[in-house]
């Protein structure tokens, strides 16, 4: 049986916490930050934990944990 391949696009976008929960960087933070309010920029900062809805899809894309 051959090894499963990791989806490279997903591995660059999704990481894992120490306990194994998938995390991702929040969207809308890339550029044009000068026209966005500071309140809006703060909301986009940081990382967010992905919910259990995406668990099956993530395990298929990242079979070895990213």
PDBQT receptor file of N, H, CA, C and O in Angstrom, charges set to zero:
ATOM      1  N   UNK A   1       0.839  -1.183   0.000  1.00  0.00    +0.000 N 
ATOM      2  CA  UNK A   1       0.000   0.000   0.000  1.00  0.00    +0.000 C 
ATOM      3  C   UNK A   1       0.887   1.250   0.000  1.00  0.00    +0.000 C 
ATOM      4  O   UNK A   1       1.735   1.391   0.881  1.00  0.00    +0.000 OA
ATOM      5  N   UNK A   2       0.711   2.154  -0.961  1.00  0.00    +0.000 N 
ATOM      6  H   UNK A   2       0.022   2.039  -1.676  1.00  0.00    +0.000 HD
ATOM      7  CA  UNK A   2       1.547   3.364  -0.986  1.00  0.00    +0.000 C 
ATOM      8  C   UNK A   2       1.130   4.354   0.097  1.00  0.00    +0.000 C 
ATOM      9  O   UNK A   2       0.024   4.294   0.636  1.00  0.00    +0.000 OA
ATOM     10  N   UNK A   3       2.048   5.262   0.395  1.00  0.00    +0.000 N 
ATOM     11  H   UNK A   3       2.946   5.311  -0.042  1.00  0.00    +0.000 HD
ATOM     12  CA  UNK A   3       1.754   6.309   1.364  1.00  0.00    +0.000 C 
ATOM     13  C   UNK A   3       0.751   7.289   0.766  1.00  0.00    +0.000 C 
ATOM     14  O   UNK A   3       0.696   7.471  -0.450  1.00  0.00    +0.000 OA
ATOM     15  N   UNK A   4      -0.040   7.919   1.631  1.00  0.00    +0.000 N 
ATOM     16  H   UNK A   4       0.004   7.772   2.619  1.00  0.00    +0.000 HD
ATOM     17  CA  UNK A   4      -0.959   8.956   1.181  1.00  0.00    +0.000 C 
ATOM     18  C   UNK A   4      -0.189  10.270   1.068  1.00  0.00    +0.000 C 
ATOM     19  O   UNK A   4       0.713  10.539   1.861  1.00  0.00    +0.000 OA
ATOM     20  N   UNK A   5      -0.546  11.077   0.088  1.00  0.00    +0.000 N 
ATOM     21  H   UNK A   5      -1.279  10.859  -0.556  1.00  0.00    +0.000 HD
ATOM     22  CA  UNK A   5       0.125  12.361  -0.087  1.00  0.00    +0.000 C 
ATOM     23  C   UNK A   5      -0.583  13.450   0.705  1.00  0.00    +0.000 C 
ATOM     24  O   UNK A   5      -1.811  13.496   0.772  1.00  0.00    +0.000 OA
ATOM     25  N   UNK A   6       0.213  14.317   1.299  1.00  0.00    +0.000 N 
ATOM     26  H   UNK A   6       1.211  14.279   1.245  1.00  0.00    +0.000 HD
ATOM     27  CA  UNK A   6      -0.305  15.486   1.998  1.00  0.00    +0.000 C 
ATOM     28  C   UNK A   6      -0.680  16.541   0.979  1.00  0.00    +0.000 C 
ATOM     29  O   UNK A   6       0.057  16.766   0.019  1.00  0.00    +0.000 OA
ATOM     30  N   UNK A   7      -1.821  17.193   1.175  1.00  0.00    +0.000 N 
ATOM     31  H   UNK A   7      -2.419  17.010   1.954  1.00  0.00    +0.000 HD
ATOM     32  CA  UNK A   7      -2.230  18.297   0.304  1.00  0.00    +0.000 C 
ATOM     33  C   UNK A   7      -1.405  19.519   0.677  1.00  0.00    +0.000 C 
ATOM     34  O   UNK A   7      -1.583  20.085   1.756  1.00  0.00    +0.000 OA
ATOM     35  N   UNK A   8      -0.500  19.931  -0.213  1.00  0.00    +0.000 N 
ATOM     36  H   UNK A   8      -0.356  19.471  -1.089  1.00  0.00    +0.000 HD
ATOM     37  CA  UNK A   8       0.477  20.971   0.123  1.00  0.00    +0.000 C 
ATOM     38  C   UNK A   8      -0.165  22.325   0.376  1.00  0.00    +0.000 C 
ATOM     39  O   UNK A   8       0.306  23.079   1.228  1.00  0.00    +0.000 OA
ATOM     40  N   UNK A   9      -1.234  22.650  -0.349  1.00  0.00    +0.000 N 
ATOM     41  H   UNK A   9      -1.617  22.038  -1.042  1.00  0.00    +0.000 HD
ATOM     42  CA  UNK A   9      -1.913  23.920  -0.118  1.00  0.00    +0.000 C 
ATOM     43  C   UNK A   9      -2.522  23.980   1.265  1.00  0.00    +0.000 C 
ATOM     44  O   UNK A   9      -2.469  25.015   1.929  1.00  0.00    +0.000 OA
ATOM     45  N   UNK A  10      -3.102  22.873   1.703  1.00  0.00    +0.000 N 
ATOM     46  H   UNK A  10      -3.145  22.032   1.164  1.00  0.00    +0.000 HD
ATOM     47  CA  UNK A  10      -3.714  22.823   3.034  1.00  0.00    +0.000 C 
ATOM     48  C   UNK A  10      -2.644  22.838   4.121  1.00  0.00    +0.000 C 
ATOM     49  O   UNK A  10      -2.842  23.439   5.177  1.00  0.00    +0.000 OA
ATOM     50  N   UNK A  11      -1.509  22.180   3.872  1.00  0.00    +0.000 N 
ATOM     51  H   UNK A  11      -1.348  21.691   3.014  1.00  0.00    +0.000 HD
ATOM     52  CA  UNK A  11      -0.471  22.129   4.901  1.00  0.00    +0.000 C 
ATOM     53  C   UNK A  11       0.169  23.486   5.136  1.00  0.00    +0.000 C 
ATOM     54  O   UNK A  11       0.692  23.744   6.220  1.00  0.00    +0.000 OA
ATOM     55  N   UNK A  12       0.135  24.369   4.122  1.00  0.00    +0.000 N 
ATOM     56  H   UNK A  12      -0.290  24.159   3.241  1.00  0.00    +0.000 HD
ATOM     57  CA  UNK A  12       0.684  25.710   4.282  1.00  0.00    +0.000 C 
ATOM     58  C   UNK A  12      -0.284  26.629   5.013  1.00  0.00    +0.000 C 
ATOM     59  O   UNK A  12       0.137  27.647   5.562  1.00  0.00    +0.000 OA
ATOM     60  N   UNK A  13      -1.568  26.295   5.035  1.00  0.00    +0.000 N 
ATOM     61  H   UNK A  13      -1.910  25.467   4.590  1.00  0.00    +0.000 HD
ATOM     62  CA  UNK A  13      -2.583  27.163   5.619  1.00  0.00    +0.000 C 
ATOM     63  C   UNK A  13      -3.094  26.689   6.970  1.00  0.00    +0.000 C 
ATOM     64  O   UNK A  13      -3.578  27.494   7.766  1.00  0.00    +0.000 OA
ATOM     65  N   UNK A  14      -2.992  25.399   7.237  1.00  0.00    +0.000 N 
ATOM     66  H   UNK A  14      -2.599  24.746   6.590  1.00  0.00    +0.000 HD
ATOM     67  CA  UNK A  14      -3.559  24.843   8.454  1.00  0.00    +0.000 C 
ATOM     68  C   UNK A  14      -2.441  24.271   9.314  1.00  0.00    +0.000 C 
ATOM     69  O   UNK A  14      -1.616  23.491   8.838  1.00  0.00    +0.000 OA
ATOM     70  N   UNK A  15      -2.420  24.661  10.578  1.00  0.00    +0.000 N 
ATOM     71  H   UNK A  15      -3.090  25.294  10.965  1.00  0.00    +0.000 HD
ATOM     72  CA  UNK A  15      -1.465  24.107  11.532  1.00  0.00    +0.000 C 
ATOM     73  C   UNK A  15      -2.224  23.391  12.628  1.00  0.00    +0.000 C 
ATOM     74  O   UNK A  15      -3.450  23.285  12.578  1.00  0.00    +0.000 OA
ATOM     75  N   UNK A  16      -1.500  22.902  13.617  1.00  0.00    +0.000 N 
ATOM     76  H   UNK A  16      -0.505  22.988  13.658  1.00  0.00    +0.000 HD
ATOM     77  CA  UNK A  16      -2.134  22.175  14.707  1.00  0.00    +0.000 C 
ATOM     78  C   UNK A  16      -1.593  22.660  16.039  1.00  0.00    +0.000 C 
ATOM     79  O   UNK A  16      -0.411  22.978  16.163  1.00  0.00    +0.000 OA
ATOM     80  N   UNK A  17      -2.469  22.713  17.032  1.00  0.00    +0.000 N 
ATOM     81  H   UNK A  17      -3.429  22.454  16.931  1.00  0.00    +0.000 HD
ATOM     82  CA  UNK A  17      -2.057  23.067  18.374  1.00  0.00    +0.000 C 
ATOM     83  C   UNK A  17      -1.359  21.870  19.003  1.00  0.00    +0.000 C 
ATOM     84  O   UNK A  17      -1.287  20.799  18.399  1.00  0.00    +0.000 OA
ATOM     85  N   UNK A  18      -0.856  22.047  20.193  1.00  0.00    +0.000 N 
ATOM     86  H   UNK A  18      -0.915  22.916  20.684  1.00  0.00    +0.000 HD
ATOM     87  CA  UNK A  18      -0.198  20.948  20.876  1.00  0.00    +0.000 C 
ATOM     88  C   UNK A  18      -1.141  19.800  21.190  1.00  0.00    +0.000 C 
ATOM     89  O   UNK A  18      -0.721  18.645  21.253  1.00  0.00    +0.000 OA
ATOM     90  N   UNK A  19      -2.416  20.115  21.386  1.00  0.00    +0.000 N 
ATOM     91  H   UNK A  19      -2.758  21.053  21.335  1.00  0.00    +0.000 HD
ATOM     92  CA  UNK A  19      -3.386  19.056  21.679  1.00  0.00    +0.000 C 
ATOM     93  C   UNK A  19      -4.000  18.465  20.422  1.00  0.00    +0.000 C 
ATOM     94  O   UNK A  19      -4.826  17.556  20.503  1.00  0.00    +0.000 OA
ATOM     95  N   UNK A  20      -3.598  18.981  19.241  1.00  0.00    +0.000 N 
ATOM     96  H   UNK A  20      -2.927  19.719  19.175  1.00  0.00    +0.000 HD
ATOM     97  CA  UNK A  20      -4.044  18.394  17.984  1.00  0.00    +0.000 C 
ATOM     98  C   UNK A  20      -5.200  19.093  17.309  1.00  0.00    +0.000 C 
ATOM     99  O   UNK A  20      -5.709  18.590  16.308  1.00  0.00    +0.000 OA
ATOM    100  N   UNK A  21      -5.639  20.238  17.818  1.00  0.00    +0.000 N 
ATOM    101  H   UNK A  21      -5.225  20.647  18.631  1.00  0.00    +0.000 HD
ATOM    102  CA  UNK A  21      -6.734  20.961  17.174  1.00  0.00    +0.000 C 
ATOM    103  C   UNK A  21      -6.199  21.743  15.977  1.00  0.00    +0.000 C 
ATOM    104  O   UNK A  21      -5.125  22.338  16.069  1.00  0.00    +0.000 OA
ATOM    105  N   UNK A  22      -6.925  21.755  14.854  1.00  0.00    +0.000 N 
ATOM    106  H   UNK A  22      -7.797  21.272  14.780  1.00  0.00    +0.000 HD
ATOM    107  CA  UNK A  22      -6.466  22.503  13.678  1.00  0.00    +0.000 C 
ATOM    108  C   UNK A  22      -6.688  24.006  13.849  1.00  0.00    +0.000 C 
ATOM    109  O   UNK A  22      -7.741  24.434  14.319  1.00  0.00    +0.000 OA
ATOM    110  N   UNK A  23      -5.690  24.801  13.465  1.00  0.00    +0.000 N 
ATOM    111  H   UNK A  23      -4.834  24.453  13.082  1.00  0.00    +0.000 HD
ATOM    112  CA  UNK A  23      -5.783  26.260  13.546  1.00  0.00    +0.000 C 
ATOM    113  C   UNK A  23      -5.433  26.865  12.197  1.00  0.00    +0.000 C 
ATOM    114  O   UNK A  23      -4.742  26.243  11.389  1.00  0.00    +0.000 OA
ATOM    115  N   UNK A  24      -5.915  28.089  11.956  1.00  0.00    +0.000 N 
ATOM    116  H   UNK A  24      -6.476  28.594  12.613  1.00  0.00    +0.000 HD
ATOM    117  CA  UNK A  24      -5.586  28.795  10.728  1.00  0.00    +0.000 C 
ATOM    118  C   UNK A  24      -5.481  30.280  11.014  1.00  0.00    +0.000 C 
ATOM    119  O   UNK A  24      -6.058  30.775  11.982  1.00  0.00    +0.000 OA
ATOM    120  N   UNK A  25      -4.749  30.988  10.176  1.00  0.00    +0.000 N 
ATOM    121  H   UNK A  25      -4.280  30.586   9.389  1.00  0.00    +0.000 HD
ATOM    122  CA  UNK A  25      -4.630  32.437  10.297  1.00  0.00    +0.000 C 
ATOM    123  C   UNK A  25      -5.890  33.051   9.726  1.00  0.00    +0.000 C 
ATOM    124  O   UNK A  25      -6.370  32.617   8.679  1.00  0.00    +0.000 OA
ATOM    125  N   UNK A  26      -6.427  34.044  10.388  1.00  0.00    +0.000 N 
ATOM    126  H   UNK A  26      -6.037  34.397  11.238  1.00  0.00    +0.000 HD
ATOM    127  CA  UNK A  26      -7.677  34.647   9.970  1.00  0.00    +0.000 C 
ATOM    128  C   UNK A  26      -7.505  35.450   8.683  1.00  0.00    +0.000 C 
ATOM    129  O   UNK A  26      -6.425  35.972   8.406  1.00  0.00    +0.000 OA
ATOM    130  N   UNK A  27      -8.565  35.542   7.912  1.00  0.00    +0.000 N 
ATOM    131  H   UNK A  27      -9.443  35.118   8.137  1.00  0.00    +0.000 HD
ATOM    132  CA  UNK A  27      -8.551  36.197   6.614  1.00  0.00    +0.000 C 
ATOM    133  C   UNK A  27      -8.654  37.720   6.750  1.00  0.00    +0.000 C 
ATOM    134  O   UNK A  27      -8.855  38.232   7.851  1.00  0.00    +0.000 OA
ATOM    135  N   UNK A  28      -8.519  38.426   5.661  1.00  0.00    +0.000 N 
ATOM    136  H   UNK A  28      -8.355  38.011   4.766  1.00  0.00    +0.000 HD
ATOM    137  CA  UNK A  28      -8.662  39.886   5.529  1.00  0.00    +0.000 C 
ATOM    138  C   UNK A  28      -7.536  40.658   6.206  1.00  0.00    +0.000 C 
ATOM    139  O   UNK A  28      -7.704  41.837   6.515  1.00  0.00    +0.000 OA
ATOM    140  N   UNK A  29      -6.401  40.023   6.442  1.00  0.00    +0.000 N 
ATOM    141  H   UNK A  29      -6.265  39.065   6.191  1.00  0.00    +0.000 HD
ATOM    142  CA  UNK A  29      -5.309  40.669   7.138  1.00  0.00    +0.000 C 
ATOM    143  C   UNK A  29      -4.134  40.917   6.193  1.00  0.00    +0.000 C 
ATOM    144  O   UNK A  29      -3.093  41.398   6.640  1.00  0.00    +0.000 OA
ATOM    145  N   UNK A  30      -4.263  40.607   4.919  1.00  0.00    +0.000 N 
ATOM    146  H   UNK A  30      -5.109  40.216   4.556  1.00  0.00    +0.000 HD
ATOM    147  CA  UNK A  30      -3.128  40.582   4.022  1.00  0.00    +0.000 C 
ATOM    148  C   UNK A  30      -2.548  41.930   3.635  1.00  0.00    +0.000 C 
ATOM    149  O   UNK A  30      -1.348  42.151   3.791  1.00  0.00    +0.000 OA
ATOM    150  N   UNK A  31      -3.381  42.837   3.131  1.00  0.00    +0.000 N 
ATOM    151  H   UNK A  31      -4.357  42.657   3.004  1.00  0.00    +0.000 HD
ATOM    152  CA  UNK A  31      -2.864  44.110   2.632  1.00  0.00    +0.000 C 
ATOM    153  C   UNK A  31      -3.981  45.137   2.676  1.00  0.00    +0.000 C 
ATOM    154  O   UNK A  31      -5.100  44.824   3.082  1.00  0.00    +0.000 OA
ATOM    155  N   UNK A  32      -3.680  46.370   2.257  1.00  0.00    +0.000 N 
ATOM    156  H   UNK A  32      -2.771  46.624   1.928  1.00  0.00    +0.000 HD
ATOM    157  CA  UNK A  32      -4.605  47.518   2.334  1.00  0.00    +0.000 C 
ATOM    158  C   UNK A  32      -5.041  47.768   3.775  1.00  0.00    +0.000 C 
ATOM    159  O   UNK A  32      -6.205  48.073   4.035  1.00  0.00    +0.000 OA
ATOM    160  N   UNK A  33      -4.109  47.638   4.700  1.00  0.00    +0.000 N 
ATOM    161  H   UNK A  33      -3.164  47.391   4.489  1.00  0.00    +0.000 HD
ATOM    162  CA  UNK A  33      -4.465  47.806   6.107  1.00  0.00    +0.000 C 
ATOM    163  C   UNK A  33      -4.672  49.271   6.484  1.00  0.00    +0.000 C 
ATOM    164  O   UNK A  33      -5.300  49.564   7.501  1.00  0.00    +0.000 OA
ATOM    165  N   UNK A  34      -4.150  50.190   5.673  1.00  0.00    +0.000 N 
ATOM    166  H   UNK A  34      -3.640  49.952   4.847  1.00  0.00    +0.000 HD
ATOM    167  CA  UNK A  34      -4.290  51.607   6.032  1.00  0.00    +0.000 C 
ATOM    168  C   UNK A  34      -5.723  52.106   5.872  1.00  0.00    +0.000 C 
ATOM    169  O   UNK A  34      -6.091  53.103   6.493  1.00  0.00    +0.000 OA
ATOM    170  N   UNK A  35      -6.533  51.448   5.064  1.00  0.00    +0.000 N 
ATOM    171  H   UNK A  35      -6.233  50.638   4.560  1.00  0.00    +0.000 HD
ATOM    172  CA  UNK A  35      -7.917  51.906   4.899  1.00  0.00    +0.000 C 
ATOM    173  C   UNK A  35      -8.871  51.200   5.861  1.00  0.00    +0.000 C 
ATOM    174  O   UNK A  35     -10.046  51.557   5.939  1.00  0.00    +0.000 OA
ATOM    175  N   UNK A  36      -8.378  50.206   6.591  1.00  0.00    +0.000 N 
ATOM    176  H   UNK A  36      -7.423  49.916   6.528  1.00  0.00    +0.000 HD
ATOM    177  CA  UNK A  36      -9.207  49.489   7.555  1.00  0.00    +0.000 C 
ATOM    178  C   UNK A  36      -9.021  50.125   8.929  1.00  0.00    +0.000 C 
ATOM    179  O   UNK A  36      -7.935  50.592   9.272  1.00  0.00    +0.000 OA
ATOM    180  N   UNK A  37     -10.098  50.133   9.703  1.00  0.00    +0.000 N 
ATOM    181  H   UNK A  37     -10.980  49.754   9.424  1.00  0.00    +0.000 HD
ATOM    182  CA  UNK A  37     -10.010  50.715  11.041  1.00  0.00    +0.000 C 
ATOM    183  C   UNK A  37      -9.186  49.807  11.945  1.00  0.00    +0.000 C 
ATOM    184  O   UNK A  37      -9.050  48.610  11.690  1.00  0.00    +0.000 OA
ATOM    185  N   UNK A  38      -8.644  50.390  12.994  1.00  0.00    +0.000 N 
ATOM    186  H   UNK A  38      -8.755  51.362  13.201  1.00  0.00    +0.000 HD
ATOM    187  CA  UNK A  38      -7.825  49.615  13.926  1.00  0.00    +0.000 C 
ATOM    188  C   UNK A  38      -8.657  48.531  14.617  1.00  0.00    +0.000 C 
ATOM    189  O   UNK A  38      -8.159  47.449  14.926  1.00  0.00    +0.000 OA
ATOM    190  N   UNK A  39      -9.907  48.839  14.846  1.00  0.00    +0.000 N 
ATOM    191  H   UNK A  39     -10.312  49.718  14.595  1.00  0.00    +0.000 HD
ATOM    192  CA  UNK A  39     -10.801  47.859  15.462  1.00  0.00    +0.000 C 
ATOM    193  C   UNK A  39     -10.957  46.637  14.553  1.00  0.00    +0.000 C 
ATOM    194  O   UNK A  39     -10.942  45.495  15.012  1.00  0.00    +0.000 OA
ATOM    195  N   UNK A  40     -11.104  46.901  13.271  1.00  0.00    +0.000 N 
ATOM    196  H   UNK A  40     -11.116  47.829  12.898  1.00  0.00    +0.000 HD
ATOM    197  CA  UNK A  40     -11.262  45.824  12.290  1.00  0.00    +0.000 C 
ATOM    198  C   UNK A  40      -9.976  45.001  12.169  1.00  0.00    +0.000 C 
ATOM    199  O   UNK A  40     -10.025  43.774  12.079  1.00  0.00    +0.000 OA
ATOM    200  N   UNK A  41      -8.828  45.680  12.168  1.00  0.00    +0.000 N 
ATOM    201  H   UNK A  41      -8.787  46.676  12.241  1.00  0.00    +0.000 HD
ATOM    202  CA  UNK A  41      -7.540  44.994  12.060  1.00  0.00    +0.000 C 
ATOM    203  C   UNK A  41      -7.307  44.101  13.277  1.00  0.00    +0.000 C 
ATOM    204  O   UNK A  41      -6.802  42.987  13.140  1.00  0.00    +0.000 OA
ATOM    205  N   UNK A  42      -7.673  44.582  14.467  1.00  0.00    +0.000 N 
ATOM    206  H   UNK A  42      -8.084  45.487  14.578  1.00  0.00    +0.000 HD
ATOM    207  CA  UNK A  42      -7.508  43.772  15.679  1.00  0.00    +0.000 C 
ATOM    208  C   UNK A  42      -8.363  42.514  15.627  1.00  0.00    +0.000 C 
ATOM    209  O   UNK A  42      -7.949  41.456  16.100  1.00  0.00    +0.000 OA
ATOM    210  N   UNK A  43      -9.542  42.630  15.060  1.00  0.00    +0.000 N 
ATOM    211  H   UNK A  43      -9.878  43.490  14.676  1.00  0.00    +0.000 HD
ATOM    212  CA  UNK A  43     -10.421  41.463  14.962  1.00  0.00    +0.000 C 
ATOM    213  C   UNK A  43      -9.843  40.388  14.057  1.00  0.00    +0.000 C 
ATOM    214  O   UNK A  43     -10.072  39.198  14.277  1.00  0.00    +0.000 OA
ATOM    215  N   UNK A  44      -9.092  40.802  13.039  1.00  0.00    +0.000 N 
ATOM    216  H   UNK A  44      -8.906  41.768  12.860  1.00  0.00    +0.000 HD
ATOM    217  CA  UNK A  44      -8.519  39.841  12.101  1.00  0.00    +0.000 C 
ATOM    218  C   UNK A  44      -7.198  39.272  12.584  1.00  0.00    +0.000 C 
ATOM    219  O   UNK A  44      -6.688  38.324  11.987  1.00  0.00    +0.000 OA
ATOM    220  N   UNK A  45      -6.630  39.823  13.648  1.00  0.00    +0.000 N 
ATOM    221  H   UNK A  45      -7.044  40.593  14.133  1.00  0.00    +0.000 HD
ATOM    222  CA  UNK A  45      -5.310  39.371  14.070  1.00  0.00    +0.000 C 
ATOM    223  C   UNK A  45      -5.406  38.043  14.802  1.00  0.00    +0.000 C 
ATOM    224  O   UNK A  45      -6.452  37.693  15.348  1.00  0.00    +0.000 OA
ATOM    225  N   UNK A  46      -4.324  37.323  14.805  1.00  0.00    +0.000 N 
ATOM    226  H   UNK A  46      -3.474  37.607  14.362  1.00  0.00    +0.000 HD
ATOM    227  CA  UNK A  46      -4.264  36.078  15.541  1.00  0.00    +0.000 C 
ATOM    228  C   UNK A  46      -4.704  34.875  14.721  1.00  0.00    +0.000 C 
ATOM    229  O   UNK A  46      -4.883  34.956  13.506  1.00  0.00    +0.000 OA
ATOM    230  N   UNK A  47      -4.871  33.776  15.408  1.00  0.00    +0.000 N 
ATOM    231  H   UNK A  47      -4.725  33.710  16.395  1.00  0.00    +0.000 HD
ATOM    232  CA  UNK A  47      -5.245  32.520  14.778  1.00  0.00    +0.000 C 
ATOM    233  C   UNK A  47      -6.554  32.032  15.360  1.00  0.00    +0.000 C 
ATOM    234  O   UNK A  47      -6.906  32.366  16.491  1.00  0.00    +0.000 OA
ATOM    235  N   UNK A  48      -7.273  31.242  14.584  1.00  0.00    +0.000 N 
ATOM    236  H   UNK A  48      -6.987  30.971  13.665  1.00  0.00    +0.000 HD
ATOM    237  CA  UNK A  48      -8.559  30.723  15.028  1.00  0.00    +0.000 C 
ATOM    238  C   UNK A  48      -8.552  29.207  14.925  1.00  0.00    +0.000 C 
ATOM    239  O   UNK A  48      -7.932  28.634  14.029  1.00  0.00    +0.000 OA
ATOM    240  N   UNK A  49      -9.246  28.569  15.849  1.00  0.00    +0.000 N 
ATOM    241  H   UNK A  49      -9.749  29.034  16.577  1.00  0.00    +0.000 HD
ATOM    242  CA  UNK A  49      -9.367  27.112  15.836  1.00  0.00    +0.000 C 
ATOM    243  C   UNK A  49     -10.510  26.745  14.895  1.00  0.00    +0.000 C 
ATOM    244  O   UNK A  49     -11.596  27.319  14.971  1.00  0.00    +0.000 OA
ATOM    245  N   UNK A  50     -10.258  25.791  14.016  1.00  0.00    +0.000 N 
ATOM    246  H   UNK A  50      -9.375  25.324  13.955  1.00  0.00    +0.000 HD
ATOM    247  CA  UNK A  50     -11.307  25.320  13.116  1.00  0.00    +0.000 C 
ATOM    248  C   UNK A  50     -12.261  24.402  13.869  1.00  0.00    +0.000 C 
ATOM    249  O   UNK A  50     -11.844  23.634  14.736  1.00  0.00    +0.000 OA
ATOM    250  N   UNK A  51     -13.535  24.489  13.533  1.00  0.00    +0.000 N 
ATOM    251  H   UNK A  51     -13.874  25.114  12.829  1.00  0.00    +0.000 HD
ATOM    252  CA  UNK A  51     -14.536  23.704  14.231  1.00  0.00    +0.000 C 
ATOM    253  C   UNK A  51     -14.540  22.240  13.820  1.00  0.00    +0.000 C 
ATOM    254  O   UNK A  51     -13.821  21.829  12.910  1.00  0.00    +0.000 OA
ATOM    255  N   UNK A  52     -15.356  21.475  14.503  1.00  0.00    +0.000 N 
ATOM    256  H   UNK A  52     -15.940  21.809  15.243  1.00  0.00    +0.000 HD
ATOM    257  CA  UNK A  52     -15.432  20.038  14.230  1.00  0.00    +0.000 C 
ATOM    258  C   UNK A  52     -16.137  19.731  12.916  1.00  0.00    +0.000 C 
ATOM    259  O   UNK A  52     -16.099  18.592  12.451  1.00  0.00    +0.000 OA
ATOM    260  N   UNK A  53     -16.782  20.728  12.307  1.00  0.00    +0.000 N 
ATOM    261  H   UNK A  53     -16.813  21.654  12.685  1.00  0.00    +0.000 HD
ATOM    262  CA  UNK A  53     -17.450  20.539  11.025  1.00  0.00    +0.000 C 
ATOM    263  C   UNK A  53     -16.472  20.114   9.943  1.00  0.00    +0.000 C 
ATOM    264  O   UNK A  53     -16.816  19.322   9.065  1.00  0.00    +0.000 OA
ATOM    265  N   UNK A  54     -15.260  20.634  10.002  1.00  0.00    +0.000 N 
ATOM    266  H   UNK A  54     -14.980  21.277  10.715  1.00  0.00    +0.000 HD
ATOM    267  CA  UNK A  54     -14.258  20.388   8.967  1.00  0.00    +0.000 C 
ATOM    268  C   UNK A  54     -13.318  19.234   9.301  1.00  0.00    +0.000 C 
ATOM    269  O   UNK A  54     -12.334  19.018   8.595  1.00  0.00    +0.000 OA
ATOM    270  N   UNK A  55     -13.607  18.493  10.364  1.00  0.00    +0.000 N 
ATOM    271  H   UNK A  55     -14.407  18.669  10.938  1.00  0.00    +0.000 HD
ATOM    272  CA  UNK A  55     -12.668  17.466  10.826  1.00  0.00    +0.000 C 
ATOM    273  C   UNK A  55     -12.389  16.394   9.763  1.00  0.00    +0.000 C 
ATOM    274  O   UNK A  55     -11.234  16.038   9.529  1.00  0.00    +0.000 OA
ATOM    275  N   UNK A  56     -13.439  15.888   9.128  1.00  0.00    +0.000 N 
ATOM    276  H   UNK A  56     -14.377  16.178   9.318  1.00  0.00    +0.000 HD
ATOM    277  CA  UNK A  56     -13.248  14.830   8.126  1.00  0.00    +0.000 C 
ATOM    278  C   UNK A  56     -12.454  15.330   6.928  1.00  0.00    +0.000 C 
ATOM    279  O   UNK A  56     -11.595  14.618   6.406  1.00  0.00    +0.000 OA
ATOM    280  N   UNK A  57     -12.736  16.541   6.495  1.00  0.00    +0.000 N 
ATOM    281  H   UNK A  57     -13.434  17.120   6.919  1.00  0.00    +0.000 HD
ATOM    282  CA  UNK A  57     -12.037  17.097   5.334  1.00  0.00    +0.000 C 
ATOM    283  C   UNK A  57     -10.556  17.334   5.652  1.00  0.00    +0.000 C 
ATOM    284  O   UNK A  57      -9.691  17.042   4.826  1.00  0.00    +0.000 OA
ATOM    285  N   UNK A  58     -10.269  17.853   6.828  1.00  0.00    +0.000 N 
ATOM    286  H   UNK A  58     -10.972  18.090   7.499  1.00  0.00    +0.000 HD
ATOM    287  CA  UNK A  58      -8.880  18.118   7.208  1.00  0.00    +0.000 C 
ATOM    288  C   UNK A  58      -8.096  16.818   7.351  1.00  0.00    +0.000 C 
ATOM    289  O   UNK A  58      -6.937  16.741   6.943  1.00  0.00    +0.000 OA
ATOM    290  N   UNK A  59      -8.725  15.799   7.928  1.00  0.00    +0.000 N 
ATOM    291  H   UNK A  59      -9.667  15.862   8.260  1.00  0.00    +0.000 HD
ATOM    292  CA  UNK A  59      -8.014  14.534   8.082  1.00  0.00    +0.000 C 
ATOM    293  C   UNK A  59      -7.729  13.867   6.738  1.00  0.00    +0.000 C 
ATOM    294  O   UNK A  59      -6.775  13.100   6.613  1.00  0.00    +0.000 OA
ATOM    295  N   UNK A  60      -8.547  14.157   5.744  1.00  0.00    +0.000 N 
ATOM    296  H   UNK A  60      -9.322  14.780   5.846  1.00  0.00    +0.000 HD
ATOM    297  CA  UNK A  60      -8.291  13.626   4.406  1.00  0.00    +0.000 C 
ATOM    298  C   UNK A  60      -7.191  14.404   3.710  1.00  0.00    +0.000 C 
ATOM    299  O   UNK A  60      -6.363  13.814   3.016  1.00  0.00    +0.000 OA
ATOM    300  N   UNK A  61      -7.168  15.722   3.882  1.00  0.00    +0.000 N 
ATOM    301  H   UNK A  61      -7.841  16.201   4.446  1.00  0.00    +0.000 HD
ATOM    302  CA  UNK A  61      -6.138  16.553   3.239  1.00  0.00    +0.000 C 
ATOM    303  C   UNK A  61      -4.784  16.416   3.920  1.00  0.00    +0.000 C 
ATOM    304  O   UNK A  61      -3.745  16.465   3.261  1.00  0.00    +0.000 OA
ATOM    305  N   UNK A  62      -4.793  16.245   5.232  1.00  0.00    +0.000 N 
ATOM    306  H   UNK A  62      -5.637  16.205   5.767  1.00  0.00    +0.000 HD
ATOM    307  CA  UNK A  62      -3.554  16.173   6.004  1.00  0.00    +0.000 C 
ATOM    308  C   UNK A  62      -3.522  14.847   6.780  1.00  0.00    +0.000 C 
ATOM    309  O   UNK A  62      -3.749  14.838   7.989  1.00  0.00    +0.000 OA
ATOM    310  N   UNK A  63      -3.248  13.756   6.110  1.00  0.00    +0.000 N 
ATOM    311  H   UNK A  63      -3.063  13.764   5.127  1.00  0.00    +0.000 HD
ATOM    312  CA  UNK A  63      -3.331  12.452   6.776  1.00  0.00    +0.000 C 
ATOM    313  C   UNK A  63      -2.285  12.250   7.861  1.00  0.00    +0.000 C 
ATOM    314  O   UNK A  63      -2.484  11.418   8.746  1.00  0.00    +0.000 OA
ATOM    315  N   UNK A  64      -1.179  12.982   7.822  1.00  0.00    +0.000 N 
ATOM    316  H   UNK A  64      -1.017  13.657   7.103  1.00  0.00    +0.000 HD
ATOM    317  CA  UNK A  64      -0.117  12.810   8.813  1.00  0.00    +0.000 C 
ATOM    318  C   UNK A  64       0.007  14.019   9.722  1.00  0.00    +0.000 C 
ATOM    319  O   UNK A  64       1.073  14.278  10.280  1.00  0.00    +0.000 OA
ATOM    320  N   UNK A  65      -1.075  14.753   9.868  1.00  0.00    +0.000 N 
ATOM    321  H   UNK A  65      -1.941  14.543   9.415  1.00  0.00    +0.000 HD
ATOM    322  CA  UNK A  65      -1.090  15.889  10.777  1.00  0.00    +0.000 C 
ATOM    323  C   UNK A  65      -0.393  17.132  10.261  1.00  0.00    +0.000 C 
ATOM    324  O   UNK A  65       0.074  17.952  11.052  1.00  0.00    +0.000 OA
ATOM    325  N   UNK A  66      -0.314  17.285   8.956  1.00  0.00    +0.000 N 
ATOM    326  H   UNK A  66      -0.693  16.619   8.313  1.00  0.00    +0.000 HD
ATOM    327  CA  UNK A  66       0.274  18.480   8.375  1.00  0.00    +0.000 C 
ATOM    328  C   UNK A  66       1.741  18.362   8.236  1.00  0.00    +0.000 C 
ATOM    329  O   UNK A  66       2.392  19.292   7.759  1.00  0.00    +0.000 OA
TER     330      UNK A  66
